[in-house]
């Protein structure tokens, strides 16, 4: 892509009265910069549609000029794919698609540029309803909902994806198509798992739930767990056994584990009262962990629970949100029945050794997908183009430095080494596409995110629905 080509399409879009930003605009950096500063990617143009017709016309115009197209919702793509992934794509930024409207007793229509914090507040204020989604309020619904979307309420209600009952999708031929299980079912299937390869969701129709009257947010810091590899292995083995015990827990419990070389914490939510949590849930959990834990338990309302999970920050995200981070992350999906003892020993040996002298700051999070009564794994593998309905844990290893610092090569090796130590002794493991790993080749990504059978199925649909490969990034179908 040359600057002349970019200027041509920017001018043509402007001539069509489609709002657009190009390199000549004084605020170009504001609209073209990536969330992940480690991976700067410069688009050819950033389209700022106000209507669905703008989206359709922009897609057609880009395709006619040979440009690849990617949608941007919140823009938090770990690999900068919401900027195209490589220089020279046309980005369709959905920031003006902000409608949130309850259209029935339980279904809400949500614009493709809404951020999850604003969504949560809007549906609660309108109807005291709720959805399962991630904890970061600034994440956009687009990539989050179409590639999985985990939150601590997901064991109760399913992934964010599982709440999509229909979408309005602009396809490569410029049409806006309503899709659900009965109308355009192939596109509906593909968009729930691989949307970046198939179209732009300008509206989502989401099945909501009555917000719980009370939520118990809880956190346990296990002070002695990282004093030895044996302590750490024993603690996680106990947690893994505990979450499978149907006599102890059900879908109302959400749980994750946070780790570093000198930190071991367990936290989550419980749909119920503090008294019920402390009587029925907590005692059995504490039995198998080292002594001297620090325990915090709060009973709060739904929105306060979400705010606490958002690091205590306001759920409302302003129009001029412009946060950035400088990071490299990898993931590991561990299927049921979970980590083997050898895998845990390998991981904690590496973590307590190499993690103590890490070249970058980091955190490790193990999110519980499976276990007793999980509504994530209650969905059939063929219900959407999401391949991981047998996951117990989804681990994220996230290394970061200051926004004005260079990310060192040793930091990449460190993050990679932690994941390798975690998976080396597992019979099977995969990766999670919402924690996009740009170090994977396209072939590796397809194998890790989908597996061969699902990839072949999606490839056939791609040939049918986007034969010109208009919607593309370095790991797309």
C-alpha positions in Angstrom: 0.0 0.0 0.0 1.4 3.4 -1.0 0.5 6.7 0.4 -1.1 7.6 -2.9 -3.4 4.5 -2.7 -4.4 5.5 0.8 -5.0 9.1 -0.3 -7.2 7.9 -3.1 -9.5 5.7 -1.0 -9.7 8.3 1.7 -10.8 10.9 -0.8 -13.3 8.6 -2.5 -14.9 7.8 0.9 -15.0 11.4 1.8 -16.6 12.2 -1.6 -19.2 9.6 -0.9 -20.0 11.6 2.3 -18.7 8.7 4.5 -16.9 10.1 7.6 -13.3 9.0 7.3 -9.8 9.9 8.7 -6.6 9.7 6.8 -2.9 10.5 7.3 -3.4 14.1 6.3 -5.8 14.8 9.2 -4.4 16.6 12.2 -6.0 14.0 14.6 -4.9 11.0 12.6 -2.8 9.6 15.5 -5.8 9.6 17.8 -7.8 7.4 15.3 -5.0 5.3 14.0 -2.9 4.3 17.0 -3.2 0.8 18.5 -4.1 -0.2 22.0 -1.0 -2.4 22.2 1.9 0.0 21.7 4.2 -2.9 21.2 2.5 -3.6 17.8 2.0 -0.3 16.0 0.0 -0.9 12.8 -1.0 2.0 10.5 -4.2 1.7 8.5 -4.8 3.2 5.1 -7.9 4.8 6.4 -10.2 4.8 9.4 -13.9 4.9 8.5 -16.2 6.4 11.2 -19.6 5.4 10.0 -22.8 6.9 11.4 -25.2 4.6 9.6 -25.3 1.0 8.4 -25.2 2.3 4.8 -21.9 4.0 5.5 -20.5 0.6 6.6 -21.8 -1.2 3.5 -20.5 1.5 1.2 -17.1 1.5 2.9 -16.7 -2.2 2.6 -17.6 -2.2 -1.1 -15.2 0.7 -1.8 -12.3 -0.9 0.1 -12.9 -4.2 -1.7 -13.0 -2.5 -5.1 -9.6 -1.0 -4.5 -8.1 -4.2 -3.1 -7.9 -3.2 0.5 -8.5 -5.6 3.4 -11.1 -4.6 5.9 -11.3 -5.1 9.7 -13.8 -3.8 12.2 -12.9 -2.0 15.4 -15.3 -2.1 18.3 -13.3 -1.3 21.5 -9.9 -1.6 19.8 -8.4 -3.9 22.4 -7.0 -6.5 20.1 -3.9 -8.0 21.6 -2.3 -8.3 18.2 -3.6 -5.0 16.8 -5.9 -6.8 14.4 -8.6 -4.2 15.0 -6.1 -2.0 13.0 -5.8 -4.7 10.4 -2.8 -6.5 11.8 -0.6 -5.2 9.0 -0.2 -1.8 7.6 -2.6 -0.6 4.9 -6.0 -2.0 5.9 -9.2 -0.1 6.0 -10.5 0.0 9.5 -14.3 0.4 10.1 -14.5 2.0 13.6 -17.9 1.5 15.1 -17.6 4.0 17.9 -20.8 5.8 16.9 -22.9 2.6 17.0 -23.9 3.0 20.7 -27.6 2.1 20.9 -28.6 -0.1 23.7 -32.4 -0.9 23.5 -34.5 -3.5 25.2 -36.7 -4.8 22.4 -38.5 -7.5 24.4 -38.8 -8.7 28.0 -35.3 -10.2 27.7 -33.6 -9.4 24.4 -31.5 -6.2 24.0 -30.3 -4.7 20.7 -26.8 -3.5 21.1 -24.7 -1.4 18.6 -21.4 -2.9 17.5 -19.3 -0.2 19.1 -20.7 -0.4 22.7 -18.2 -1.1 25.5 -19.2 -3.7 28.1 -19.2 -1.3 31.0 -21.7 1.0 29.3 -23.7 -2.0 28.2 -23.9 -3.4 31.7 -25.1 0.0 33.1 -27.6 0.6 30.4 -29.5 -2.7 30.6 -29.5 -2.6 34.4 -30.8 0.9 34.4 -33.5 0.1 31.8 -34.7 -3.2 33.2 -32.5 -4.6 36.1 -31.2 -7.1 33.5 -27.7 -8.5 33.2 -25.3 -10.3 30.9 -22.2 -12.4 31.2 -19.1 -10.6 29.9 -15.5 -9.7 30.8 -14.4 -7.6 33.8 -12.7 -4.8 31.8 -15.4 -2.1 31.2 -13.6 -0.6 28.2 -13.6 -3.7 26.1 -15.9 -3.4 23.0 -18.7 -5.9 22.4 -17.5 -6.7 18.9 -14.4 -8.9 19.3 -15.3 -9.9 22.8 -18.7 -11.4 22.1 -17.8 -12.9 18.7 -14.7 -14.9 19.8 -15.9 -16.3 23.2 -16.1 -13.7 25.9 -15.5 -15.0 29.4 -16.7 -13.4 32.7 -17.1 -14.6 36.2 -20.8 -15.1 35.6 -20.1 -17.3 32.5 -20.4 -20.5 34.5 -23.9 -19.5 35.3 -25.0 -18.0 32.0 -22.5 -19.1 29.3 -19.9 -17.1 27.4 -20.8 -13.7 26.0 -21.1 -15.5 22.6 -23.7 -17.8 24.0 -26.1 -14.9 24.6 -26.1 -13.8 21.0 -29.5 -14.7 19.5 -29.2 -12.7 16.3 -27.0 -10.1 14.6 -27.1 -7.5 11.8 -24.0 -8.3 9.7 -22.5 -6.3 6.8 -20.9 -8.9 4.5 -18.2 -8.6 1.8 -20.8 -7.8 -0.9 -22.0 -4.8 1.0 -25.3 -6.3 2.1 -26.6 -5.9 5.7 -28.0 -9.3 6.6 -30.0 -10.3 9.7 -28.7 -13.6 10.9 -29.9 -16.1 13.5 -30.5 -19.9 13.8 -33.1 -19.9 11.0 -32.1 -17.0 8.8 -28.6 -17.1 7.2 -27.6 -19.8 9.7 -24.2 -20.4 8.1 -23.2 -16.8 8.6 -24.7 -16.8 12.1 -22.6 -19.8 13.0 -19.4 -18.4 11.5 -19.8 -15.0 13.1 -19.9 -16.6 16.6 -16.3 -17.7 16.7 -14.6 -16.2 13.6 -16.3 -12.8 12.9 -13.1 -11.1 11.8 -13.1 -13.4 8.7 -16.7 -13.0 7.7 -18.3 -9.6 8.3 -19.0 -6.7 10.5 -21.6 -7.0 13.3 -23.3 -3.6 13.4 -25.9 -4.8 15.9 -26.1 -7.6 18.3 -29.3 -9.1 19.8 -28.5 -10.5 23.2 -30.5 -12.6 25.6 -30.3 -11.1 29.0 -30.9 -12.5 32.5 -32.5 -10.9 35.6 -29.7 -9.3 37.5 -29.0 -11.2 40.8 -30.4 -9.4 43.8 -27.1 -9.8 45.6 -23.6 -11.0 44.6 -20.8 -12.0 46.9 -17.4 -10.9 45.7 -14.7 -12.8 47.4 -10.9 -13.1 47.4 -8.4 -15.4 49.2 -4.7 -14.7 49.3 -2.9 -17.9 50.2 0.2 -16.5 51.9 2.2 -19.8 52.1 1.4 -21.3 48.7 4.5 -19.9 46.9 6.9 -20.8 49.6 7.6 -24.1 47.8 6.7 -25.9 44.6 5.1 -28.6 46.7 2.8 -26.1 48.4 1.8 -24.5 45.1 1.1 -27.8 43.4 -0.9 -29.0 46.3 -3.0 -25.9 46.5 -3.9 -25.9 42.8 -4.6 -29.6 42.9 -7.0 -29.1 45.7 -8.8 -26.3 43.9 -9.1 -28.4 40.8 -10.6 -31.3 42.8 -12.9 -28.9 44.6 -14.4 -27.3 41.4 -15.5 -30.7 40.2 -17.4 -31.6 43.3 -21.1 -31.4 42.5 -22.0 -31.7 46.2 -20.1 -28.5 47.0 -20.6 -26.1 44.0 -22.8 -25.3 41.1 -23.1 -22.7 38.4 -23.5 -19.9 40.8 -19.8 -19.9 41.6 -17.3 -18.0 39.4 -13.6 -18.5 40.1 -10.2 -17.6 38.9 -6.7 -18.0 40.2 -4.0 -15.3 40.0 -0.4 -16.1 40.2 3.2 -14.8 40.2 6.4 -16.0 41.7 5.4 -14.7 45.2 1.6 -14.5 44.9 -1.2 -17.1 44.9 -4.7 -15.8 45.0 -8.2 -17.2 44.4 -11.1 -15.0 43.8 -14.5 -14.7 42.2 -18.2 -14.2 42.6 -21.1 -16.1 44.1 -24.7 -15.5 43.2 -26.1 -15.5 46.7 -25.6 -14.0 50.1 -22.4 -13.7 52.1 -23.9 -16.0 54.7 -24.6 -18.7 52.2 -21.1 -18.4 50.7 -19.4 -18.5 54.1 -21.5 -21.5 55.2 -21.7 -23.6 52.1 -18.8 -22.7 49.8 -15.9 -21.4 51.7 -15.1 -24.1 54.3 -14.4 -26.9 51.9 -12.3 -24.6 49.7 -10.1 -23.6 52.6 -9.6 -27.2 53.8 -7.0 -28.1 51.2 -4.9 -24.9 51.0 -1.9 -23.8 53.2 -2.6 -22.1 56.4 -2.8 -18.3 57.1 -4.8 -17.2 54.1 -6.1 -13.6 53.9 -9.8 -13.6 53.2 -12.0 -10.8 51.9 -15.8 -11.3 51.4 -18.3 -8.6 50.4 -22.0 -8.9 49.6 -23.0 -6.2 47.1 -25.5 -5.4 44.3 -24.9 -6.3 40.7 -23.3 -3.1 39.4 -21.1 -2.7 42.5 -19.9 -6.3 41.9 -18.9 -5.4 38.3 -17.2 -2.2 39.5 -15.1 -4.1 42.0 -14.1 -6.5 39.3 -13.2 -3.5 37.1 -10.5 -2.7 39.7 -12.9 -0.3 41.4 -13.1 2.0 38.4 -16.3 3.5 37.0 -18.2 1.2 34.6 -19.1 4.1 32.4 -16.4 4.6 29.7 -16.2 8.0 28.1 -16.3 8.8 24.4 -12.7 10.0 24.5 -11.3 6.8 26.0 -7.6 6.5 24.9 -5.8 4.1 27.1 -2.9 2.1 25.9 -0.7 -0.8 27.1 2.7 -2.2 26.0 2.6 -5.9 26.3 2.9 -9.5 25.0 0.4 -12.2 26.1 -0.1 -15.9 25.5 -2.8 -18.3 26.6 -3.3 -22.0 27.3 -6.6 -23.7 27.2 -6.5 -26.8 29.5 -9.3 -29.3 28.8 -11.1 -31.4 31.3 -10.1 -32.9 33.7 -7.4 -30.3 34.0 -3.7 -30.0 34.9 -1.7 -33.2 35.6 0.5 -33.2 38.7 3.6 -33.3 36.4 2.3 -30.2 34.5 1.8 -28.3 37.7 5.2 -29.3 39.0 6.9 -28.2 35.8 5.0 -24.9 35.8 5.5 -23.9 39.4 9.2 -24.9 39.3 9.6 -22.5 36.4 7.4 -19.8 37.9 9.1 -19.8 41.4 12.5 -19.8 39.7 12.4 -17.7 36.5 9.4 -15.7 37.7 11.4 -14.2 40.6 13.8 -12.6 38.1 11.5 -11.7 35.3 12.7 -9.2 32.8 9.2 -7.6 32.6 6.3 -7.1 34.9 3.6 -9.8 34.5 0.5 -11.5 35.7 -0.9 -14.9 35.3 -4.6 -15.7 35.4 -6.4 -19.0 35.4 -10.1 -18.6 34.6 -12.4 -21.5 35.5 -14.5 -22.5 32.5 -15.5 -26.0 33.4 -16.2 -27.8 36.6 -19.5 -28.8 38.2 -22.6 -27.4 36.5 -20.7 -25.2 34.1 -23.0 -23.5 31.5 -20.0 -22.8 29.3 -19.4 -26.5 28.6 -23.1 -27.3 28.6 -23.3 -25.9 25.1 -22.8 -28.4 22.2 -19.5 -28.2 20.3 -21.5 -27.6 17.1 -23.6 -24.7 18.4 -21.1 -22.1 17.2 -17.7 -21.8 15.6 -16.0 -21.9 19.1 -13.9 -25.0 19.6 -13.4 -25.2 23.4 -16.5 -26.6 25.0 -14.4 -29.0 27.1 -12.1 -26.5 28.7 -11.5 -26.6 32.5 -9.0 -23.7 32.7 -8.1 -20.9 30.3 -4.8 -19.4 31.4 -3.5 -16.0 30.4 0.2 -15.0 30.8 0.6 -11.3 30.3 3.9 -9.5 30.3 4.1 -5.7 30.1 6.4 -2.7 30.4 5.8 1.1 30.6 4.2 2.7 27.6 7.4 4.7 26.9 9.8 1.7 27.2 11.0 -0.7 24.6 9.6 -4.2 25.2 12.7 -6.5 25.5 13.3 -9.7 23.6 13.9 -11.4 26.9 10.3 -10.5 27.9 8.9 -12.4 24.9 11.1 -15.4 25.8 9.9 -15.2 29.4 6.2 -15.2 28.6 6.7 -18.0 26.1 8.7 -20.0 28.6 6.0 -19.8 31.3 3.4 -21.1 28.9 5.7 -23.9 27.7 6.4 -24.9 31.3 2.6 -25.0 31.9 1.8 -27.2 28.9 4.9 -29.4 28.5 3.4 -32.3 30.4 -0.2 -32.0 29.2 -1.7 -34.5 26.8 -3.6 -31.7 25.1 -3.8 -27.9 25.2 -4.9 -25.1 22.9 -5.1 -21.3 22.8 -7.8 -18.7 23.2 -8.4 -16.3 20.3 -9.5 -13.3 22.4 -5.9 -13.4 23.9 -4.5 -13.3 20.4 -0.9 -14.5 20.1 0.8 -12.7 17.2 3.8 -15.0 17.4 1.7 -17.8 16.0 1.8 -18.4 12.2 -1.6 -18.5 10.5 -1.4 -22.4 10.4 -0.5 -22.6 14.1 -3.3 -20.2 15.0 -5.9 -22.2 13.2 -4.7 -25.4 14.9 -4.6 -23.8 18.3 -7.8 -21.7 18.1 -10.0 -24.1 16.2 -8.5 -27.5 15.3 -8.4 -29.0 11.9 -12.0 -30.1 11.6 -13.5 -26.7 12.5 -11.0 -24.9 10.4 -11.9 -26.9 7.3 -15.5 -26.2 7.9 -14.9 -22.5 8.3 -12.7 -22.4 5.2 -15.6 -23.8 3.1 -17.9 -21.2 4.5 -15.3 -18.5 3.8 -15.1 -19.5 0.1 -18.9 -19.2 0.0 -19.4 -16.0 2.1 -16.2 -14.0 1.4 -14.6 -15.4 -1.8 -12.5 -12.3 -2.3 -11.0 -12.5 1.2 -12.1 -8.9 2.0 -12.1 -9.5 5.7 -8.6 -10.5 6.5 -5.8 -10.2 9.1 -2.6 -12.3 9.6 -4.5 -15.1 11.3 -7.9 -15.0 9.6 -9.6 -17.8 7.7 
